[in-house]
Amino acid sequence: MSEPSPAAGSPPPGSDAATARDGATPYVLVLPTGDGTPAGVPWPGADGQPAWAIPVSIPAGTRGLAVFLPVVPAGAEPAATTGLPTAEPTPEAGEPAKSEGAEPTARTDDSGALAAHPVAPPQRQPADPRPAATPAAPAPASAPWAASPGSGYGYRGFTPAVRRQPFLETRWPGPATARGRAVPAAVFVGGLGLATFVPLGRTGIGWFLGWLVLTAGILVAVRPTAAKLPPVPRWARAGWGVAALALLSALAFRNAWWLVTFCVLGALGCAALAIVGGRLVRSILFSLVAAPFAAFRGLPWMRDHLRSAGQPTRRIGWSVAATIVVLVVFGALLSSADVAFSAVLDALVPEIDVASVFQWIFLLAVGGLIATAAVYTIAAPPDLSTVDKPGERRLGVAEWALPIGALTLLFAGFVAVQFTVLFGGQRHVLRTTGLSYAEYARSGFWQLLIVTILTLAILAGVTRWARRDRPIERILLRGLLGVLSALSIVIVISALSRMYAYQKVYSFTGERIFVMAFELLLGTIFIMIMLAGVKWRGAWIPGVTVGLAVAMLLSLAVLNPEDYAARRNIARYEETGRIDAWYLRALSADATPALSTLPDPVRRCTLSWVADDLAEPDPWNAWNLGRERARRVLDRLGPQAIGGPKDCRAADQFDHPRRR
């Protein structure tokens, strides 16, 4: 049997090795000739002793050493060998045994690689009365091709490297080359819908309509392949797709810039999960990177579809171009011929300029890339088993118990102080810290938010890498992590109470409401960790967390946080006579109905910016419920209810000193 050092593959068809594989001629492997290596290898067995040879293919330039082992009959003693043969045959060792009909020689091919040479099957001969040949002496330790301890035969210090297969080749090879015009047509329609409906730069119903057309085009393109997916992943992808549509529907009702920004980002994240999939933390993060990567990786695959179409595709392209020319020329002539028809066209067709053309091309490209990523990935999804492989549990109790235990004691001390503040109230805070209760509340919220996030990261790392093979390890880990999670929930409650107390004294804002909702989401994650620790079943937490984040954004959209903040500030103004008019002026149209109830000059100040924003009518694809309500309110109040900076300076008398 031969034992080459590199990875071996099958011999090429038609070669000598391939002939040997078919059973025509056995082969052995010999060492290549080179400086510092033996020119030939003496046969270590007795003359005429049969041998096995395995034909393999060795890449050119591979360094290694071939080893031949004699076949020993059952019950017989093999010829004594003490190691590797020397480079030069000695008189005692003699020349290698030659069998009838062939001659095994030490030759290499032109590339210098290990070569296979034919050897005729040796015939069994009667026992030779002569003593067996003395085996060759072992190679000196200084030979560069000698065996190194623990590494098998080969060059000293040379360890055969195992080639790691790339992820894209083994886990995500992509779909096979396909033909047909249906997939490119569906992708183009989806991108065209996004470019036609989305009012970039404005919120409106067009965001939902454009994404809906894009989703429909993708569904048409992936329907044959999506049906082959397992039921659970298929329904999970469908759920994330619906979540993306739900988040974008908020842009038809709300105008708060920070809320619609998070909704758009959340919709893109849900779209990535719908395209790539993902169940655990690593695969969810992988989907956020893999989806845009698939958009560009799938372009050659999409190009093959267009090439297969050939002449019909070019004809369709010429037909579309001719249609555009006809509509532009005759539409311009008819519009100039009739004023009423011109008004209808102006209402239906948006104003076309250089900026709008570039915007349309940009949205068409983005829609096409999103559709390409979806069709390409769903046709052959990546294997996420290696991405979600469990971590190596290499942390023993001595390594994690001490820091986790110390952190738990620290949290326990902090929580004890929080209970003192909770029951002591404002008088206790003023006596012990010298701060007002609102200042004390504001001073610690952001720090507690960071503590909460870091604690979640520590819990995730410990549960992934801590050993729990023995019962004592499981009991100790479950107890410490459970206590730490419970204390973290108290810290979350403390942070929420601090922010609420601060807003009661100063002012409510939409951004602060969002941060409170996010802190509440973190507290919910701690509760899920405690539930998962009962039976060590936590694989469901990442997916549920993303779903709760989507639910949080949708709940904020239903709450209308800027309108809520405006109403709370108005209620505080009625109680205390204090109001931050400069902040209220920066609110979107969502808060206009509430701000209209304020007295002058505060009302005139708070409505000044939103009136400028609503001066121009919206195109049909930018229709928004919040702006529609705000316009009705402003029309009812009249222009005399709208002021400017002078009114805002007059409203400063009702505000707190600006030291927040």
Secondary structure by P-SEA (a helix, b strand, c coil): cccccccccccccccaaaaaaaccbbbbbbbbbcccccccccccccccccbbbbbbbbcccccbbbbbbbbbcccccccccccccccccccccccccccccccccccccccccbbbbbbccccccccccccccccccccccccccccccccccccccccbbbbbccccccccccccccccaaaaaaaaaaaaaaacccccccccaaaaaaaaaaaaaaaaaaaaaaaaccaaaaaaaaaaaaaaaaaaacccccccaaaaaaaaaaaaaaaaaaacccccaaaaaaaaaaaaaaaaaaaaaaaaaaaaacaaaaaaaaaaaaaaaaaaaaaaaaaaacaaaaaaaaaccccccaaaaaaaaaaaaaaaaaaaaaaaaaacccccccccccccccccccccaaaaaaaaaaaaaaaaaaaaaaaacaaaaaacccccaaaaaaacaaaaaaaaaaaaaaaaaaacccccccaaaaaaaaaaaaaaaaaaaaaaaaaaaaaaaaaaaccccaaaaaaaaaaaaaaaaaaaaaaaaccccccaaaaaaaaaaaaaaaaaaaaaaaaaaaaaaaaaaaacccccaaaaaaccccccccccccccaaaaaaaaaaaaaaccccccccccaaaaaaaaaaaaacccccccaaaaaaaccccccccc
